[in-house]
Amino acid sequence: MKKWTLSMLLIVIVIFGSVIGFNLFKQEKMAQFFANQPVPSFPVTTRTVEAVDWSPSIAAIGFIEPIQGINVSNESAGIVRTIHFESGQQVATGDILLELDADVEKANLRSTQGRLPAVKANLERMRQLYSRGSVSKGQLDDAQASYQELQGQVDSLKATIERRTIRAPFDGVMGIRNAFLGQYLNAGTDIARLEDISQFRIRFTIPQTRIADIKVGQTLNIFVDAYPETPFEGEITAIEPQINPESGVVQVQASIPNQDGKLRSGMFAKLNVNLPTLAGQLLVPQHAINFTLYGQTVYVVEEQQNDDGDTVLVARQRVVEVAEREADFARVTKGLKSGETIVTSGQVRLSNGSLVKPVESDALDTPESAPLL
């Protein structure tokens, strides 16, 4: 029994020793395999950084407004007797647009004007009699008051008649007419839209941190959806003196000439306020910049010699400072030099010191048109 137990124990020891020895042998061979394995080289796309002129701008949005635009309406209620304009017609300042019925007012005016010569003649007689001492000062004052009262009635009736004649307050284009002959209009009825389309304006806001970059007279480019490839040039005409304490933005107004008549009020517009051009700036694609807890970094491709004496390309992580971003590019002010090569795609697999292999790829190129869904 003791012999059998000892034999079984020896067999178990031999089996476990064989397993352990095999595992140690396998690990040694795997270590030798990986030690002799060549260092992996990751495919990346690269770009050489060059100093160029940078024309920065401040992006904003707004709605186009007319310099002058009103809804033409009537002060007095009445029936439409005459319409002197058509929808879409160009009118000038003072042109009669519409006339309301004023027959009663005109009749009252004629009646009052008919009494005016007699009252005026009576005033002249009173002045002559007073100069000779034939009448008292009170009688002269009564005659003067009667004349002035009647003259005031005449002026009041003329103003009433004039209010029933609607005129264009400025040069512009009439909109679609909402009034018709014979229609009774209540006071304040919207007759038509009148706008001066020779020039427009746009209001927009910018952060208070950029207020030092703008001034009255500064140019800007405006883009509207109707003409996406056509920039309309404008000029800043006013800057709000107060910054909104709740949002921290300041309102700016700019004028936009409209000689070709393409713009219309109410259009949504994107705009860029042009800032002075900066020479010798380093621009890098925004997708080449990595965001980490330690800041913004890029991978710079450098040449070095390996153990075999061959020249290889190595990616070195570099911390950079970005001043501003616009469209697809960012302006780097610190951390890069002109002539250095950076990784623009494929950096997600890299670490500091990784070997890289530049390849050609169009995966990040902007397509000519958006794909259909």
WOTAKA-V795188 format. One record per residue. N is the residue number from 0. OMEGA is omega as a letter, one per 40 degrees, with the letter a starting at -180 (999 if undefined). Layout:
BEGIN
n:N omega:OMEGA
n:N omega:OMEGA
END
This chain:
BEGIN
n:0 omega:i
n:1 omega:i
n:2 omega:a
n:3 omega:i
n:4 omega:i
n:5 omega:i
n:6 omega:i
n:7 omega:i
n:8 omega:i
n:9 omega:i
n:10 omega:i
n:11 omega:i
n:12 omega:i
n:13 omega:a
n:14 omega:i
n:15 omega:i
n:16 omega:i
n:17 omega:a
n:18 omega:a
n:19 omega:i
n:20 omega:i
n:21 omega:i
n:22 omega:i
n:23 omega:i
n:24 omega:a
n:25 omega:i
n:26 omega:i
n:27 omega:i
n:28 omega:i
n:29 omega:i
n:30 omega:i
n:31 omega:a
n:32 omega:a
n:33 omega:i
n:34 omega:a
n:35 omega:a
n:36 omega:i
n:37 omega:i
n:38 omega:a
n:39 omega:i
n:40 omega:a
n:41 omega:i
n:42 omega:i
n:43 omega:i
n:44 omega:a
n:45 omega:i
n:46 omega:i
n:47 omega:a
n:48 omega:i
n:49 omega:i
n:50 omega:a
n:51 omega:i
n:52 omega:a
n:53 omega:i
n:54 omega:a
n:55 omega:i
n:56 omega:i
n:57 omega:a
n:58 omega:i
n:59 omega:i
n:60 omega:i
n:61 omega:i
n:62 omega:a
n:63 omega:a
n:64 omega:i
n:65 omega:i
n:66 omega:i
n:67 omega:i
n:68 omega:a
n:69 omega:i
n:70 omega:a
n:71 omega:i
n:72 omega:a
n:73 omega:i
n:74 omega:a
n:75 omega:i
n:76 omega:i
n:77 omega:a
n:78 omega:a
n:79 omega:i
n:80 omega:a
n:81 omega:i
n:82 omega:a
n:83 omega:a
n:84 omega:i
n:85 omega:i
n:86 omega:i
n:87 omega:a
n:88 omega:i
n:89 omega:a
n:90 omega:i
n:91 omega:a
n:92 omega:i
n:93 omega:i
n:94 omega:i
n:95 omega:a
n:96 omega:a
n:97 omega:i
n:98 omega:i
n:99 omega:i
n:100 omega:i
n:101 omega:a
n:102 omega:a
n:103 omega:a
n:104 omega:i
n:105 omega:i
n:106 omega:i
n:107 omega:i
n:108 omega:i
n:109 omega:i
n:110 omega:a
n:111 omega:i
n:112 omega:i
n:113 omega:i
n:114 omega:a
n:115 omega:a
n:116 omega:a
n:117 omega:i
n:118 omega:i
n:119 omega:i
n:120 omega:i
n:121 omega:i
n:122 omega:i
n:123 omega:i
n:124 omega:i
n:125 omega:i
n:126 omega:i
n:127 omega:i
n:128 omega:a
n:129 omega:i
n:130 omega:i
n:131 omega:i
n:132 omega:a
n:133 omega:i
n:134 omega:a
n:135 omega:i
n:136 omega:i
n:137 omega:i
n:138 omega:i
n:139 omega:i
n:140 omega:i
n:141 omega:i
n:142 omega:i
n:143 omega:a
n:144 omega:i
n:145 omega:a
n:146 omega:a
n:147 omega:i
n:148 omega:i
n:149 omega:i
n:150 omega:i
n:151 omega:i
n:152 omega:i
n:153 omega:a
n:154 omega:i
n:155 omega:i
n:156 omega:i
n:157 omega:i
n:158 omega:i
n:159 omega:i
n:160 omega:a
n:161 omega:i
n:162 omega:i
n:163 omega:i
n:164 omega:a
n:165 omega:a
n:166 omega:i
n:167 omega:a
n:168 omega:i
n:169 omega:i
n:170 omega:i
n:171 omega:a
n:172 omega:i
n:173 omega:i
n:174 omega:a
n:175 omega:a
n:176 omega:a
n:177 omega:a
n:178 omega:a
n:179 omega:i
n:180 omega:i
n:181 omega:a
n:182 omega:i
n:183 omega:a
n:184 omega:i
n:185 omega:i
n:186 omega:i
n:187 omega:i
n:188 omega:i
n:189 omega:a
n:190 omega:i
n:191 omega:i
n:192 omega:i
n:193 omega:a
n:194 omega:i
n:195 omega:a
n:196 omega:i
n:197 omega:i
n:198 omega:i
n:199 omega:i
n:200 omega:i
n:201 omega:i
n:202 omega:i
n:203 omega:a
n:204 omega:i
n:205 omega:i
n:206 omega:a
n:207 omega:i
n:208 omega:a
n:209 omega:a
n:210 omega:i
n:211 omega:a
n:212 omega:a
n:213 omega:i
n:214 omega:i
n:215 omega:a
n:216 omega:i
n:217 omega:a
n:218 omega:i
n:219 omega:i
n:220 omega:a
n:221 omega:i
n:222 omega:i
n:223 omega:a
n:224 omega:a
n:225 omega:i
n:226 omega:a
n:227 omega:a
n:228 omega:a
n:229 omega:i
n:230 omega:i
n:231 omega:a
n:232 omega:i
n:233 omega:a
n:234 omega:i
n:235 omega:a
n:236 omega:a
n:237 omega:i
n:238 omega:a
n:239 omega:a
n:240 omega:a
n:241 omega:i
n:242 omega:i
n:243 omega:a
n:244 omega:a
n:245 omega:a
n:246 omega:i
n:247 omega:i
n:248 omega:i
n:249 omega:a
n:250 omega:a
n:251 omega:i
n:252 omega:i
n:253 omega:i
n:254 omega:a
n:255 omega:i
n:256 omega:a
n:257 omega:a
n:258 omega:a
n:259 omega:i
n:260 omega:a
n:261 omega:a
n:262 omega:i
n:263 omega:i
n:264 omega:a
n:265 omega:i
n:266 omega:i
n:267 omega:a
n:268 omega:i
n:269 omega:a
n:270 omega:i
n:271 omega:i
n:272 omega:a
n:273 omega:i
n:274 omega:a
n:275 omega:a
n:276 omega:i
n:277 omega:a
n:278 omega:i
n:279 omega:a
n:280 omega:i
n:281 omega:a
n:282 omega:i
n:283 omega:i
n:284 omega:a
n:285 omega:a
n:286 omega:i
n:287 omega:a
n:288 omega:i
n:289 omega:i
n:290 omega:i
n:291 omega:i
n:292 omega:a
n:293 omega:i
n:294 omega:a
n:295 omega:a
n:296 omega:i
n:297 omega:i
n:298 omega:i
n:299 omega:a
n:300 omega:a
n:301 omega:i
n:302 omega:i
n:303 omega:a
n:304 omega:i
n:305 omega:a
n:306 omega:i
n:307 omega:a
n:308 omega:i
n:309 omega:i
n:310 omega:i
n:311 omega:i
n:312 omega:a
n:313 omega:i
n:314 omega:i
n:315 omega:a
n:316 omega:a
n:317 omega:i
n:318 omega:a
n:319 omega:i
n:320 omega:a
n:321 omega:a
n:322 omega:a
n:323 omega:a
n:324 omega:i
n:325 omega:a
n:326 omega:a
n:327 omega:a
n:328 omega:i
n:329 omega:i
n:330 omega:a
n:331 omega:a
n:332 omega:a
n:333 omega:i
n:334 omega:i
n:335 omega:i
n:336 omega:i
n:337 omega:a
n:338 omega:i
n:339 omega:a
n:340 omega:a
n:341 omega:i
n:342 omega:a
n:343 omega:i
n:344 omega:a
n:345 omega:a
n:346 omega:a
n:347 omega:a
n:348 omega:a
n:349 omega:i
n:350 omega:a
n:351 omega:i
n:352 omega:i
n:353 omega:i
n:354 omega:a
n:355 omega:i
n:356 omega:a
n:357 omega:i
n:358 omega:i
n:359 omega:i
n:360 omega:i
n:361 omega:a
n:362 omega:a
n:363 omega:i
n:364 omega:i
n:365 omega:i
n:366 omega:i
n:367 omega:i
n:368 omega:a
n:369 omega:i
n:370 omega:i
n:371 omega:i
n:372 omega:999
END
